[in-house]
Amino acid sequence: MRIGSLRSPILYNGDLLPIDMSVGLAFVSKDTELNPKLLFEAADRALYDAKRNTSKFLVCS
């Protein structure tokens, strides 16, 4: 699914339903030791930043 199509409503049982999505992403460089807890916390912060600031389409940490 293309990102642009996520803004389009979907047809369900004859009704058009609006779609709203917030995504939080976190990245680890290959030189950084992977800590799943810290990675999850970073993604969670990015998710809630995206929810608070609806003018941003995507927030990465």
C-alpha atoms as a printed R data frame, in Angstrom:
   type eleno elety resid chain resno       x      y      z
1  ATOM     1    CA   MET     A     1   0.000  0.000  0.000
2  ATOM     2    CA   ARG     A     2   1.394  3.395 -0.910
3  ATOM     3    CA   ILE     A     3   1.596  6.027  1.817
4  ATOM     4    CA   GLY     A     4  -0.582  8.446 -0.157
5  ATOM     5    CA   SER     A     5  -3.396  5.921 -0.224
6  ATOM     6    CA   LEU     A     6  -3.462  5.857  3.594
7  ATOM     7    CA   ARG     A     7  -5.131  9.276  3.535
8  ATOM     8    CA   SER     A     8  -8.058  7.979  1.511
9  ATOM     9    CA   PRO     A     9 -11.186  6.701  3.246
10 ATOM    10    CA   ILE     A    10 -12.013  3.014  2.864
11 ATOM    11    CA   LEU     A    11 -15.366  1.580  1.874
12 ATOM    12    CA   TYR     A    12 -16.786 -0.778  4.513
13 ATOM    13    CA   ASN     A    13 -20.356 -2.120  4.382
14 ATOM    14    CA   GLY     A    14 -21.398  0.750  2.142
15 ATOM    15    CA   ASP     A    15 -19.898  3.449  4.387
16 ATOM    16    CA   LEU     A    16 -16.768  5.507  3.741
17 ATOM    17    CA   LEU     A    17 -14.571  5.355  6.830
18 ATOM    18    CA   PRO     A    18 -11.817  7.945  7.327
19 ATOM    19    CA   ILE     A    19  -8.331  6.630  8.010
20 ATOM    20    CA   ASP     A    20  -6.032  8.189 10.596
21 ATOM    21    CA   MET     A    21  -2.635  6.748 11.380
22 ATOM    22    CA   SER     A    22   0.289  7.609 13.631
23 ATOM    23    CA   VAL     A    23   3.606  5.828 13.231
24 ATOM    24    CA   GLY     A    24   6.702  5.961 15.395
25 ATOM    25    CA   LEU     A    25   9.976  4.665 13.979
26 ATOM    26    CA   ALA     A    26  13.324  4.187 15.651
27 ATOM    27    CA   PHE     A    27  16.587  3.231 13.995
28 ATOM    28    CA   VAL     A    28  19.823  1.770 15.287
29 ATOM    29    CA   SER     A    29  23.084  2.251 13.451
30 ATOM    30    CA   LYS     A    30  25.073 -0.874 12.689
31 ATOM    31    CA   ASP     A    31  27.787  0.363 15.082
32 ATOM    32    CA   THR     A    32  25.385  0.610 18.046
33 ATOM    33    CA   GLU     A    33  24.695 -2.286 20.385
34 ATOM    34    CA   LEU     A    34  21.085 -3.344 19.970
35 ATOM    35    CA   ASN     A    35  19.052 -2.789 23.114
36 ATOM    36    CA   PRO     A    36  15.443 -3.806 22.377
37 ATOM    37    CA   LYS     A    37  14.039 -1.939 25.389
38 ATOM    38    CA   LEU     A    38  15.688  1.358 24.406
39 ATOM    39    CA   LEU     A    39  14.712  0.872 20.760
40 ATOM    40    CA   PHE     A    40  11.074  0.296 21.730
41 ATOM    41    CA   GLU     A    41  11.102  3.341 24.023
42 ATOM    42    CA   ALA     A    42  12.497  5.522 21.206
43 ATOM    43    CA   ALA     A    43   9.824  4.293 18.793
44 ATOM    44    CA   ASP     A    44   7.160  4.883 21.449
45 ATOM    45    CA   ARG     A    45   8.344  8.474 21.974
46 ATOM    46    CA   ALA     A    46   8.287  9.049 18.206
47 ATOM    47    CA   LEU     A    47   4.758  7.611 18.027
48 ATOM    48    CA   TYR     A    48   3.405  9.939 20.694
49 ATOM    49    CA   ASP     A    49   5.255 12.900 19.175
50 ATOM    50    CA   ALA     A    50   3.495 12.103 15.882
51 ATOM    51    CA   LYS     A    51   0.133 11.901 17.691
52 ATOM    52    CA   ARG     A    52   0.670 15.248 19.439
53 ATOM    53    CA   ASN     A    53   1.970 17.059 16.378
54 ATOM    54    CA   THR     A    54  -0.521 16.227 13.653
55 ATOM    55    CA   SER     A    55   1.191 18.571 11.193
56 ATOM    56    CA   LYS     A    56   4.017 16.018 10.813
57 ATOM    57    CA   PHE     A    57   3.349 13.026  8.622
58 ATOM    58    CA   LEU     A    58   6.144 10.853 10.020
59 ATOM    59    CA   VAL     A    59   8.317 11.069 13.108
60 ATOM    60    CA   CYS     A    60  11.560  9.092 13.421
61 ATOM    61    CA   SER     A    61  13.825  8.710 16.414
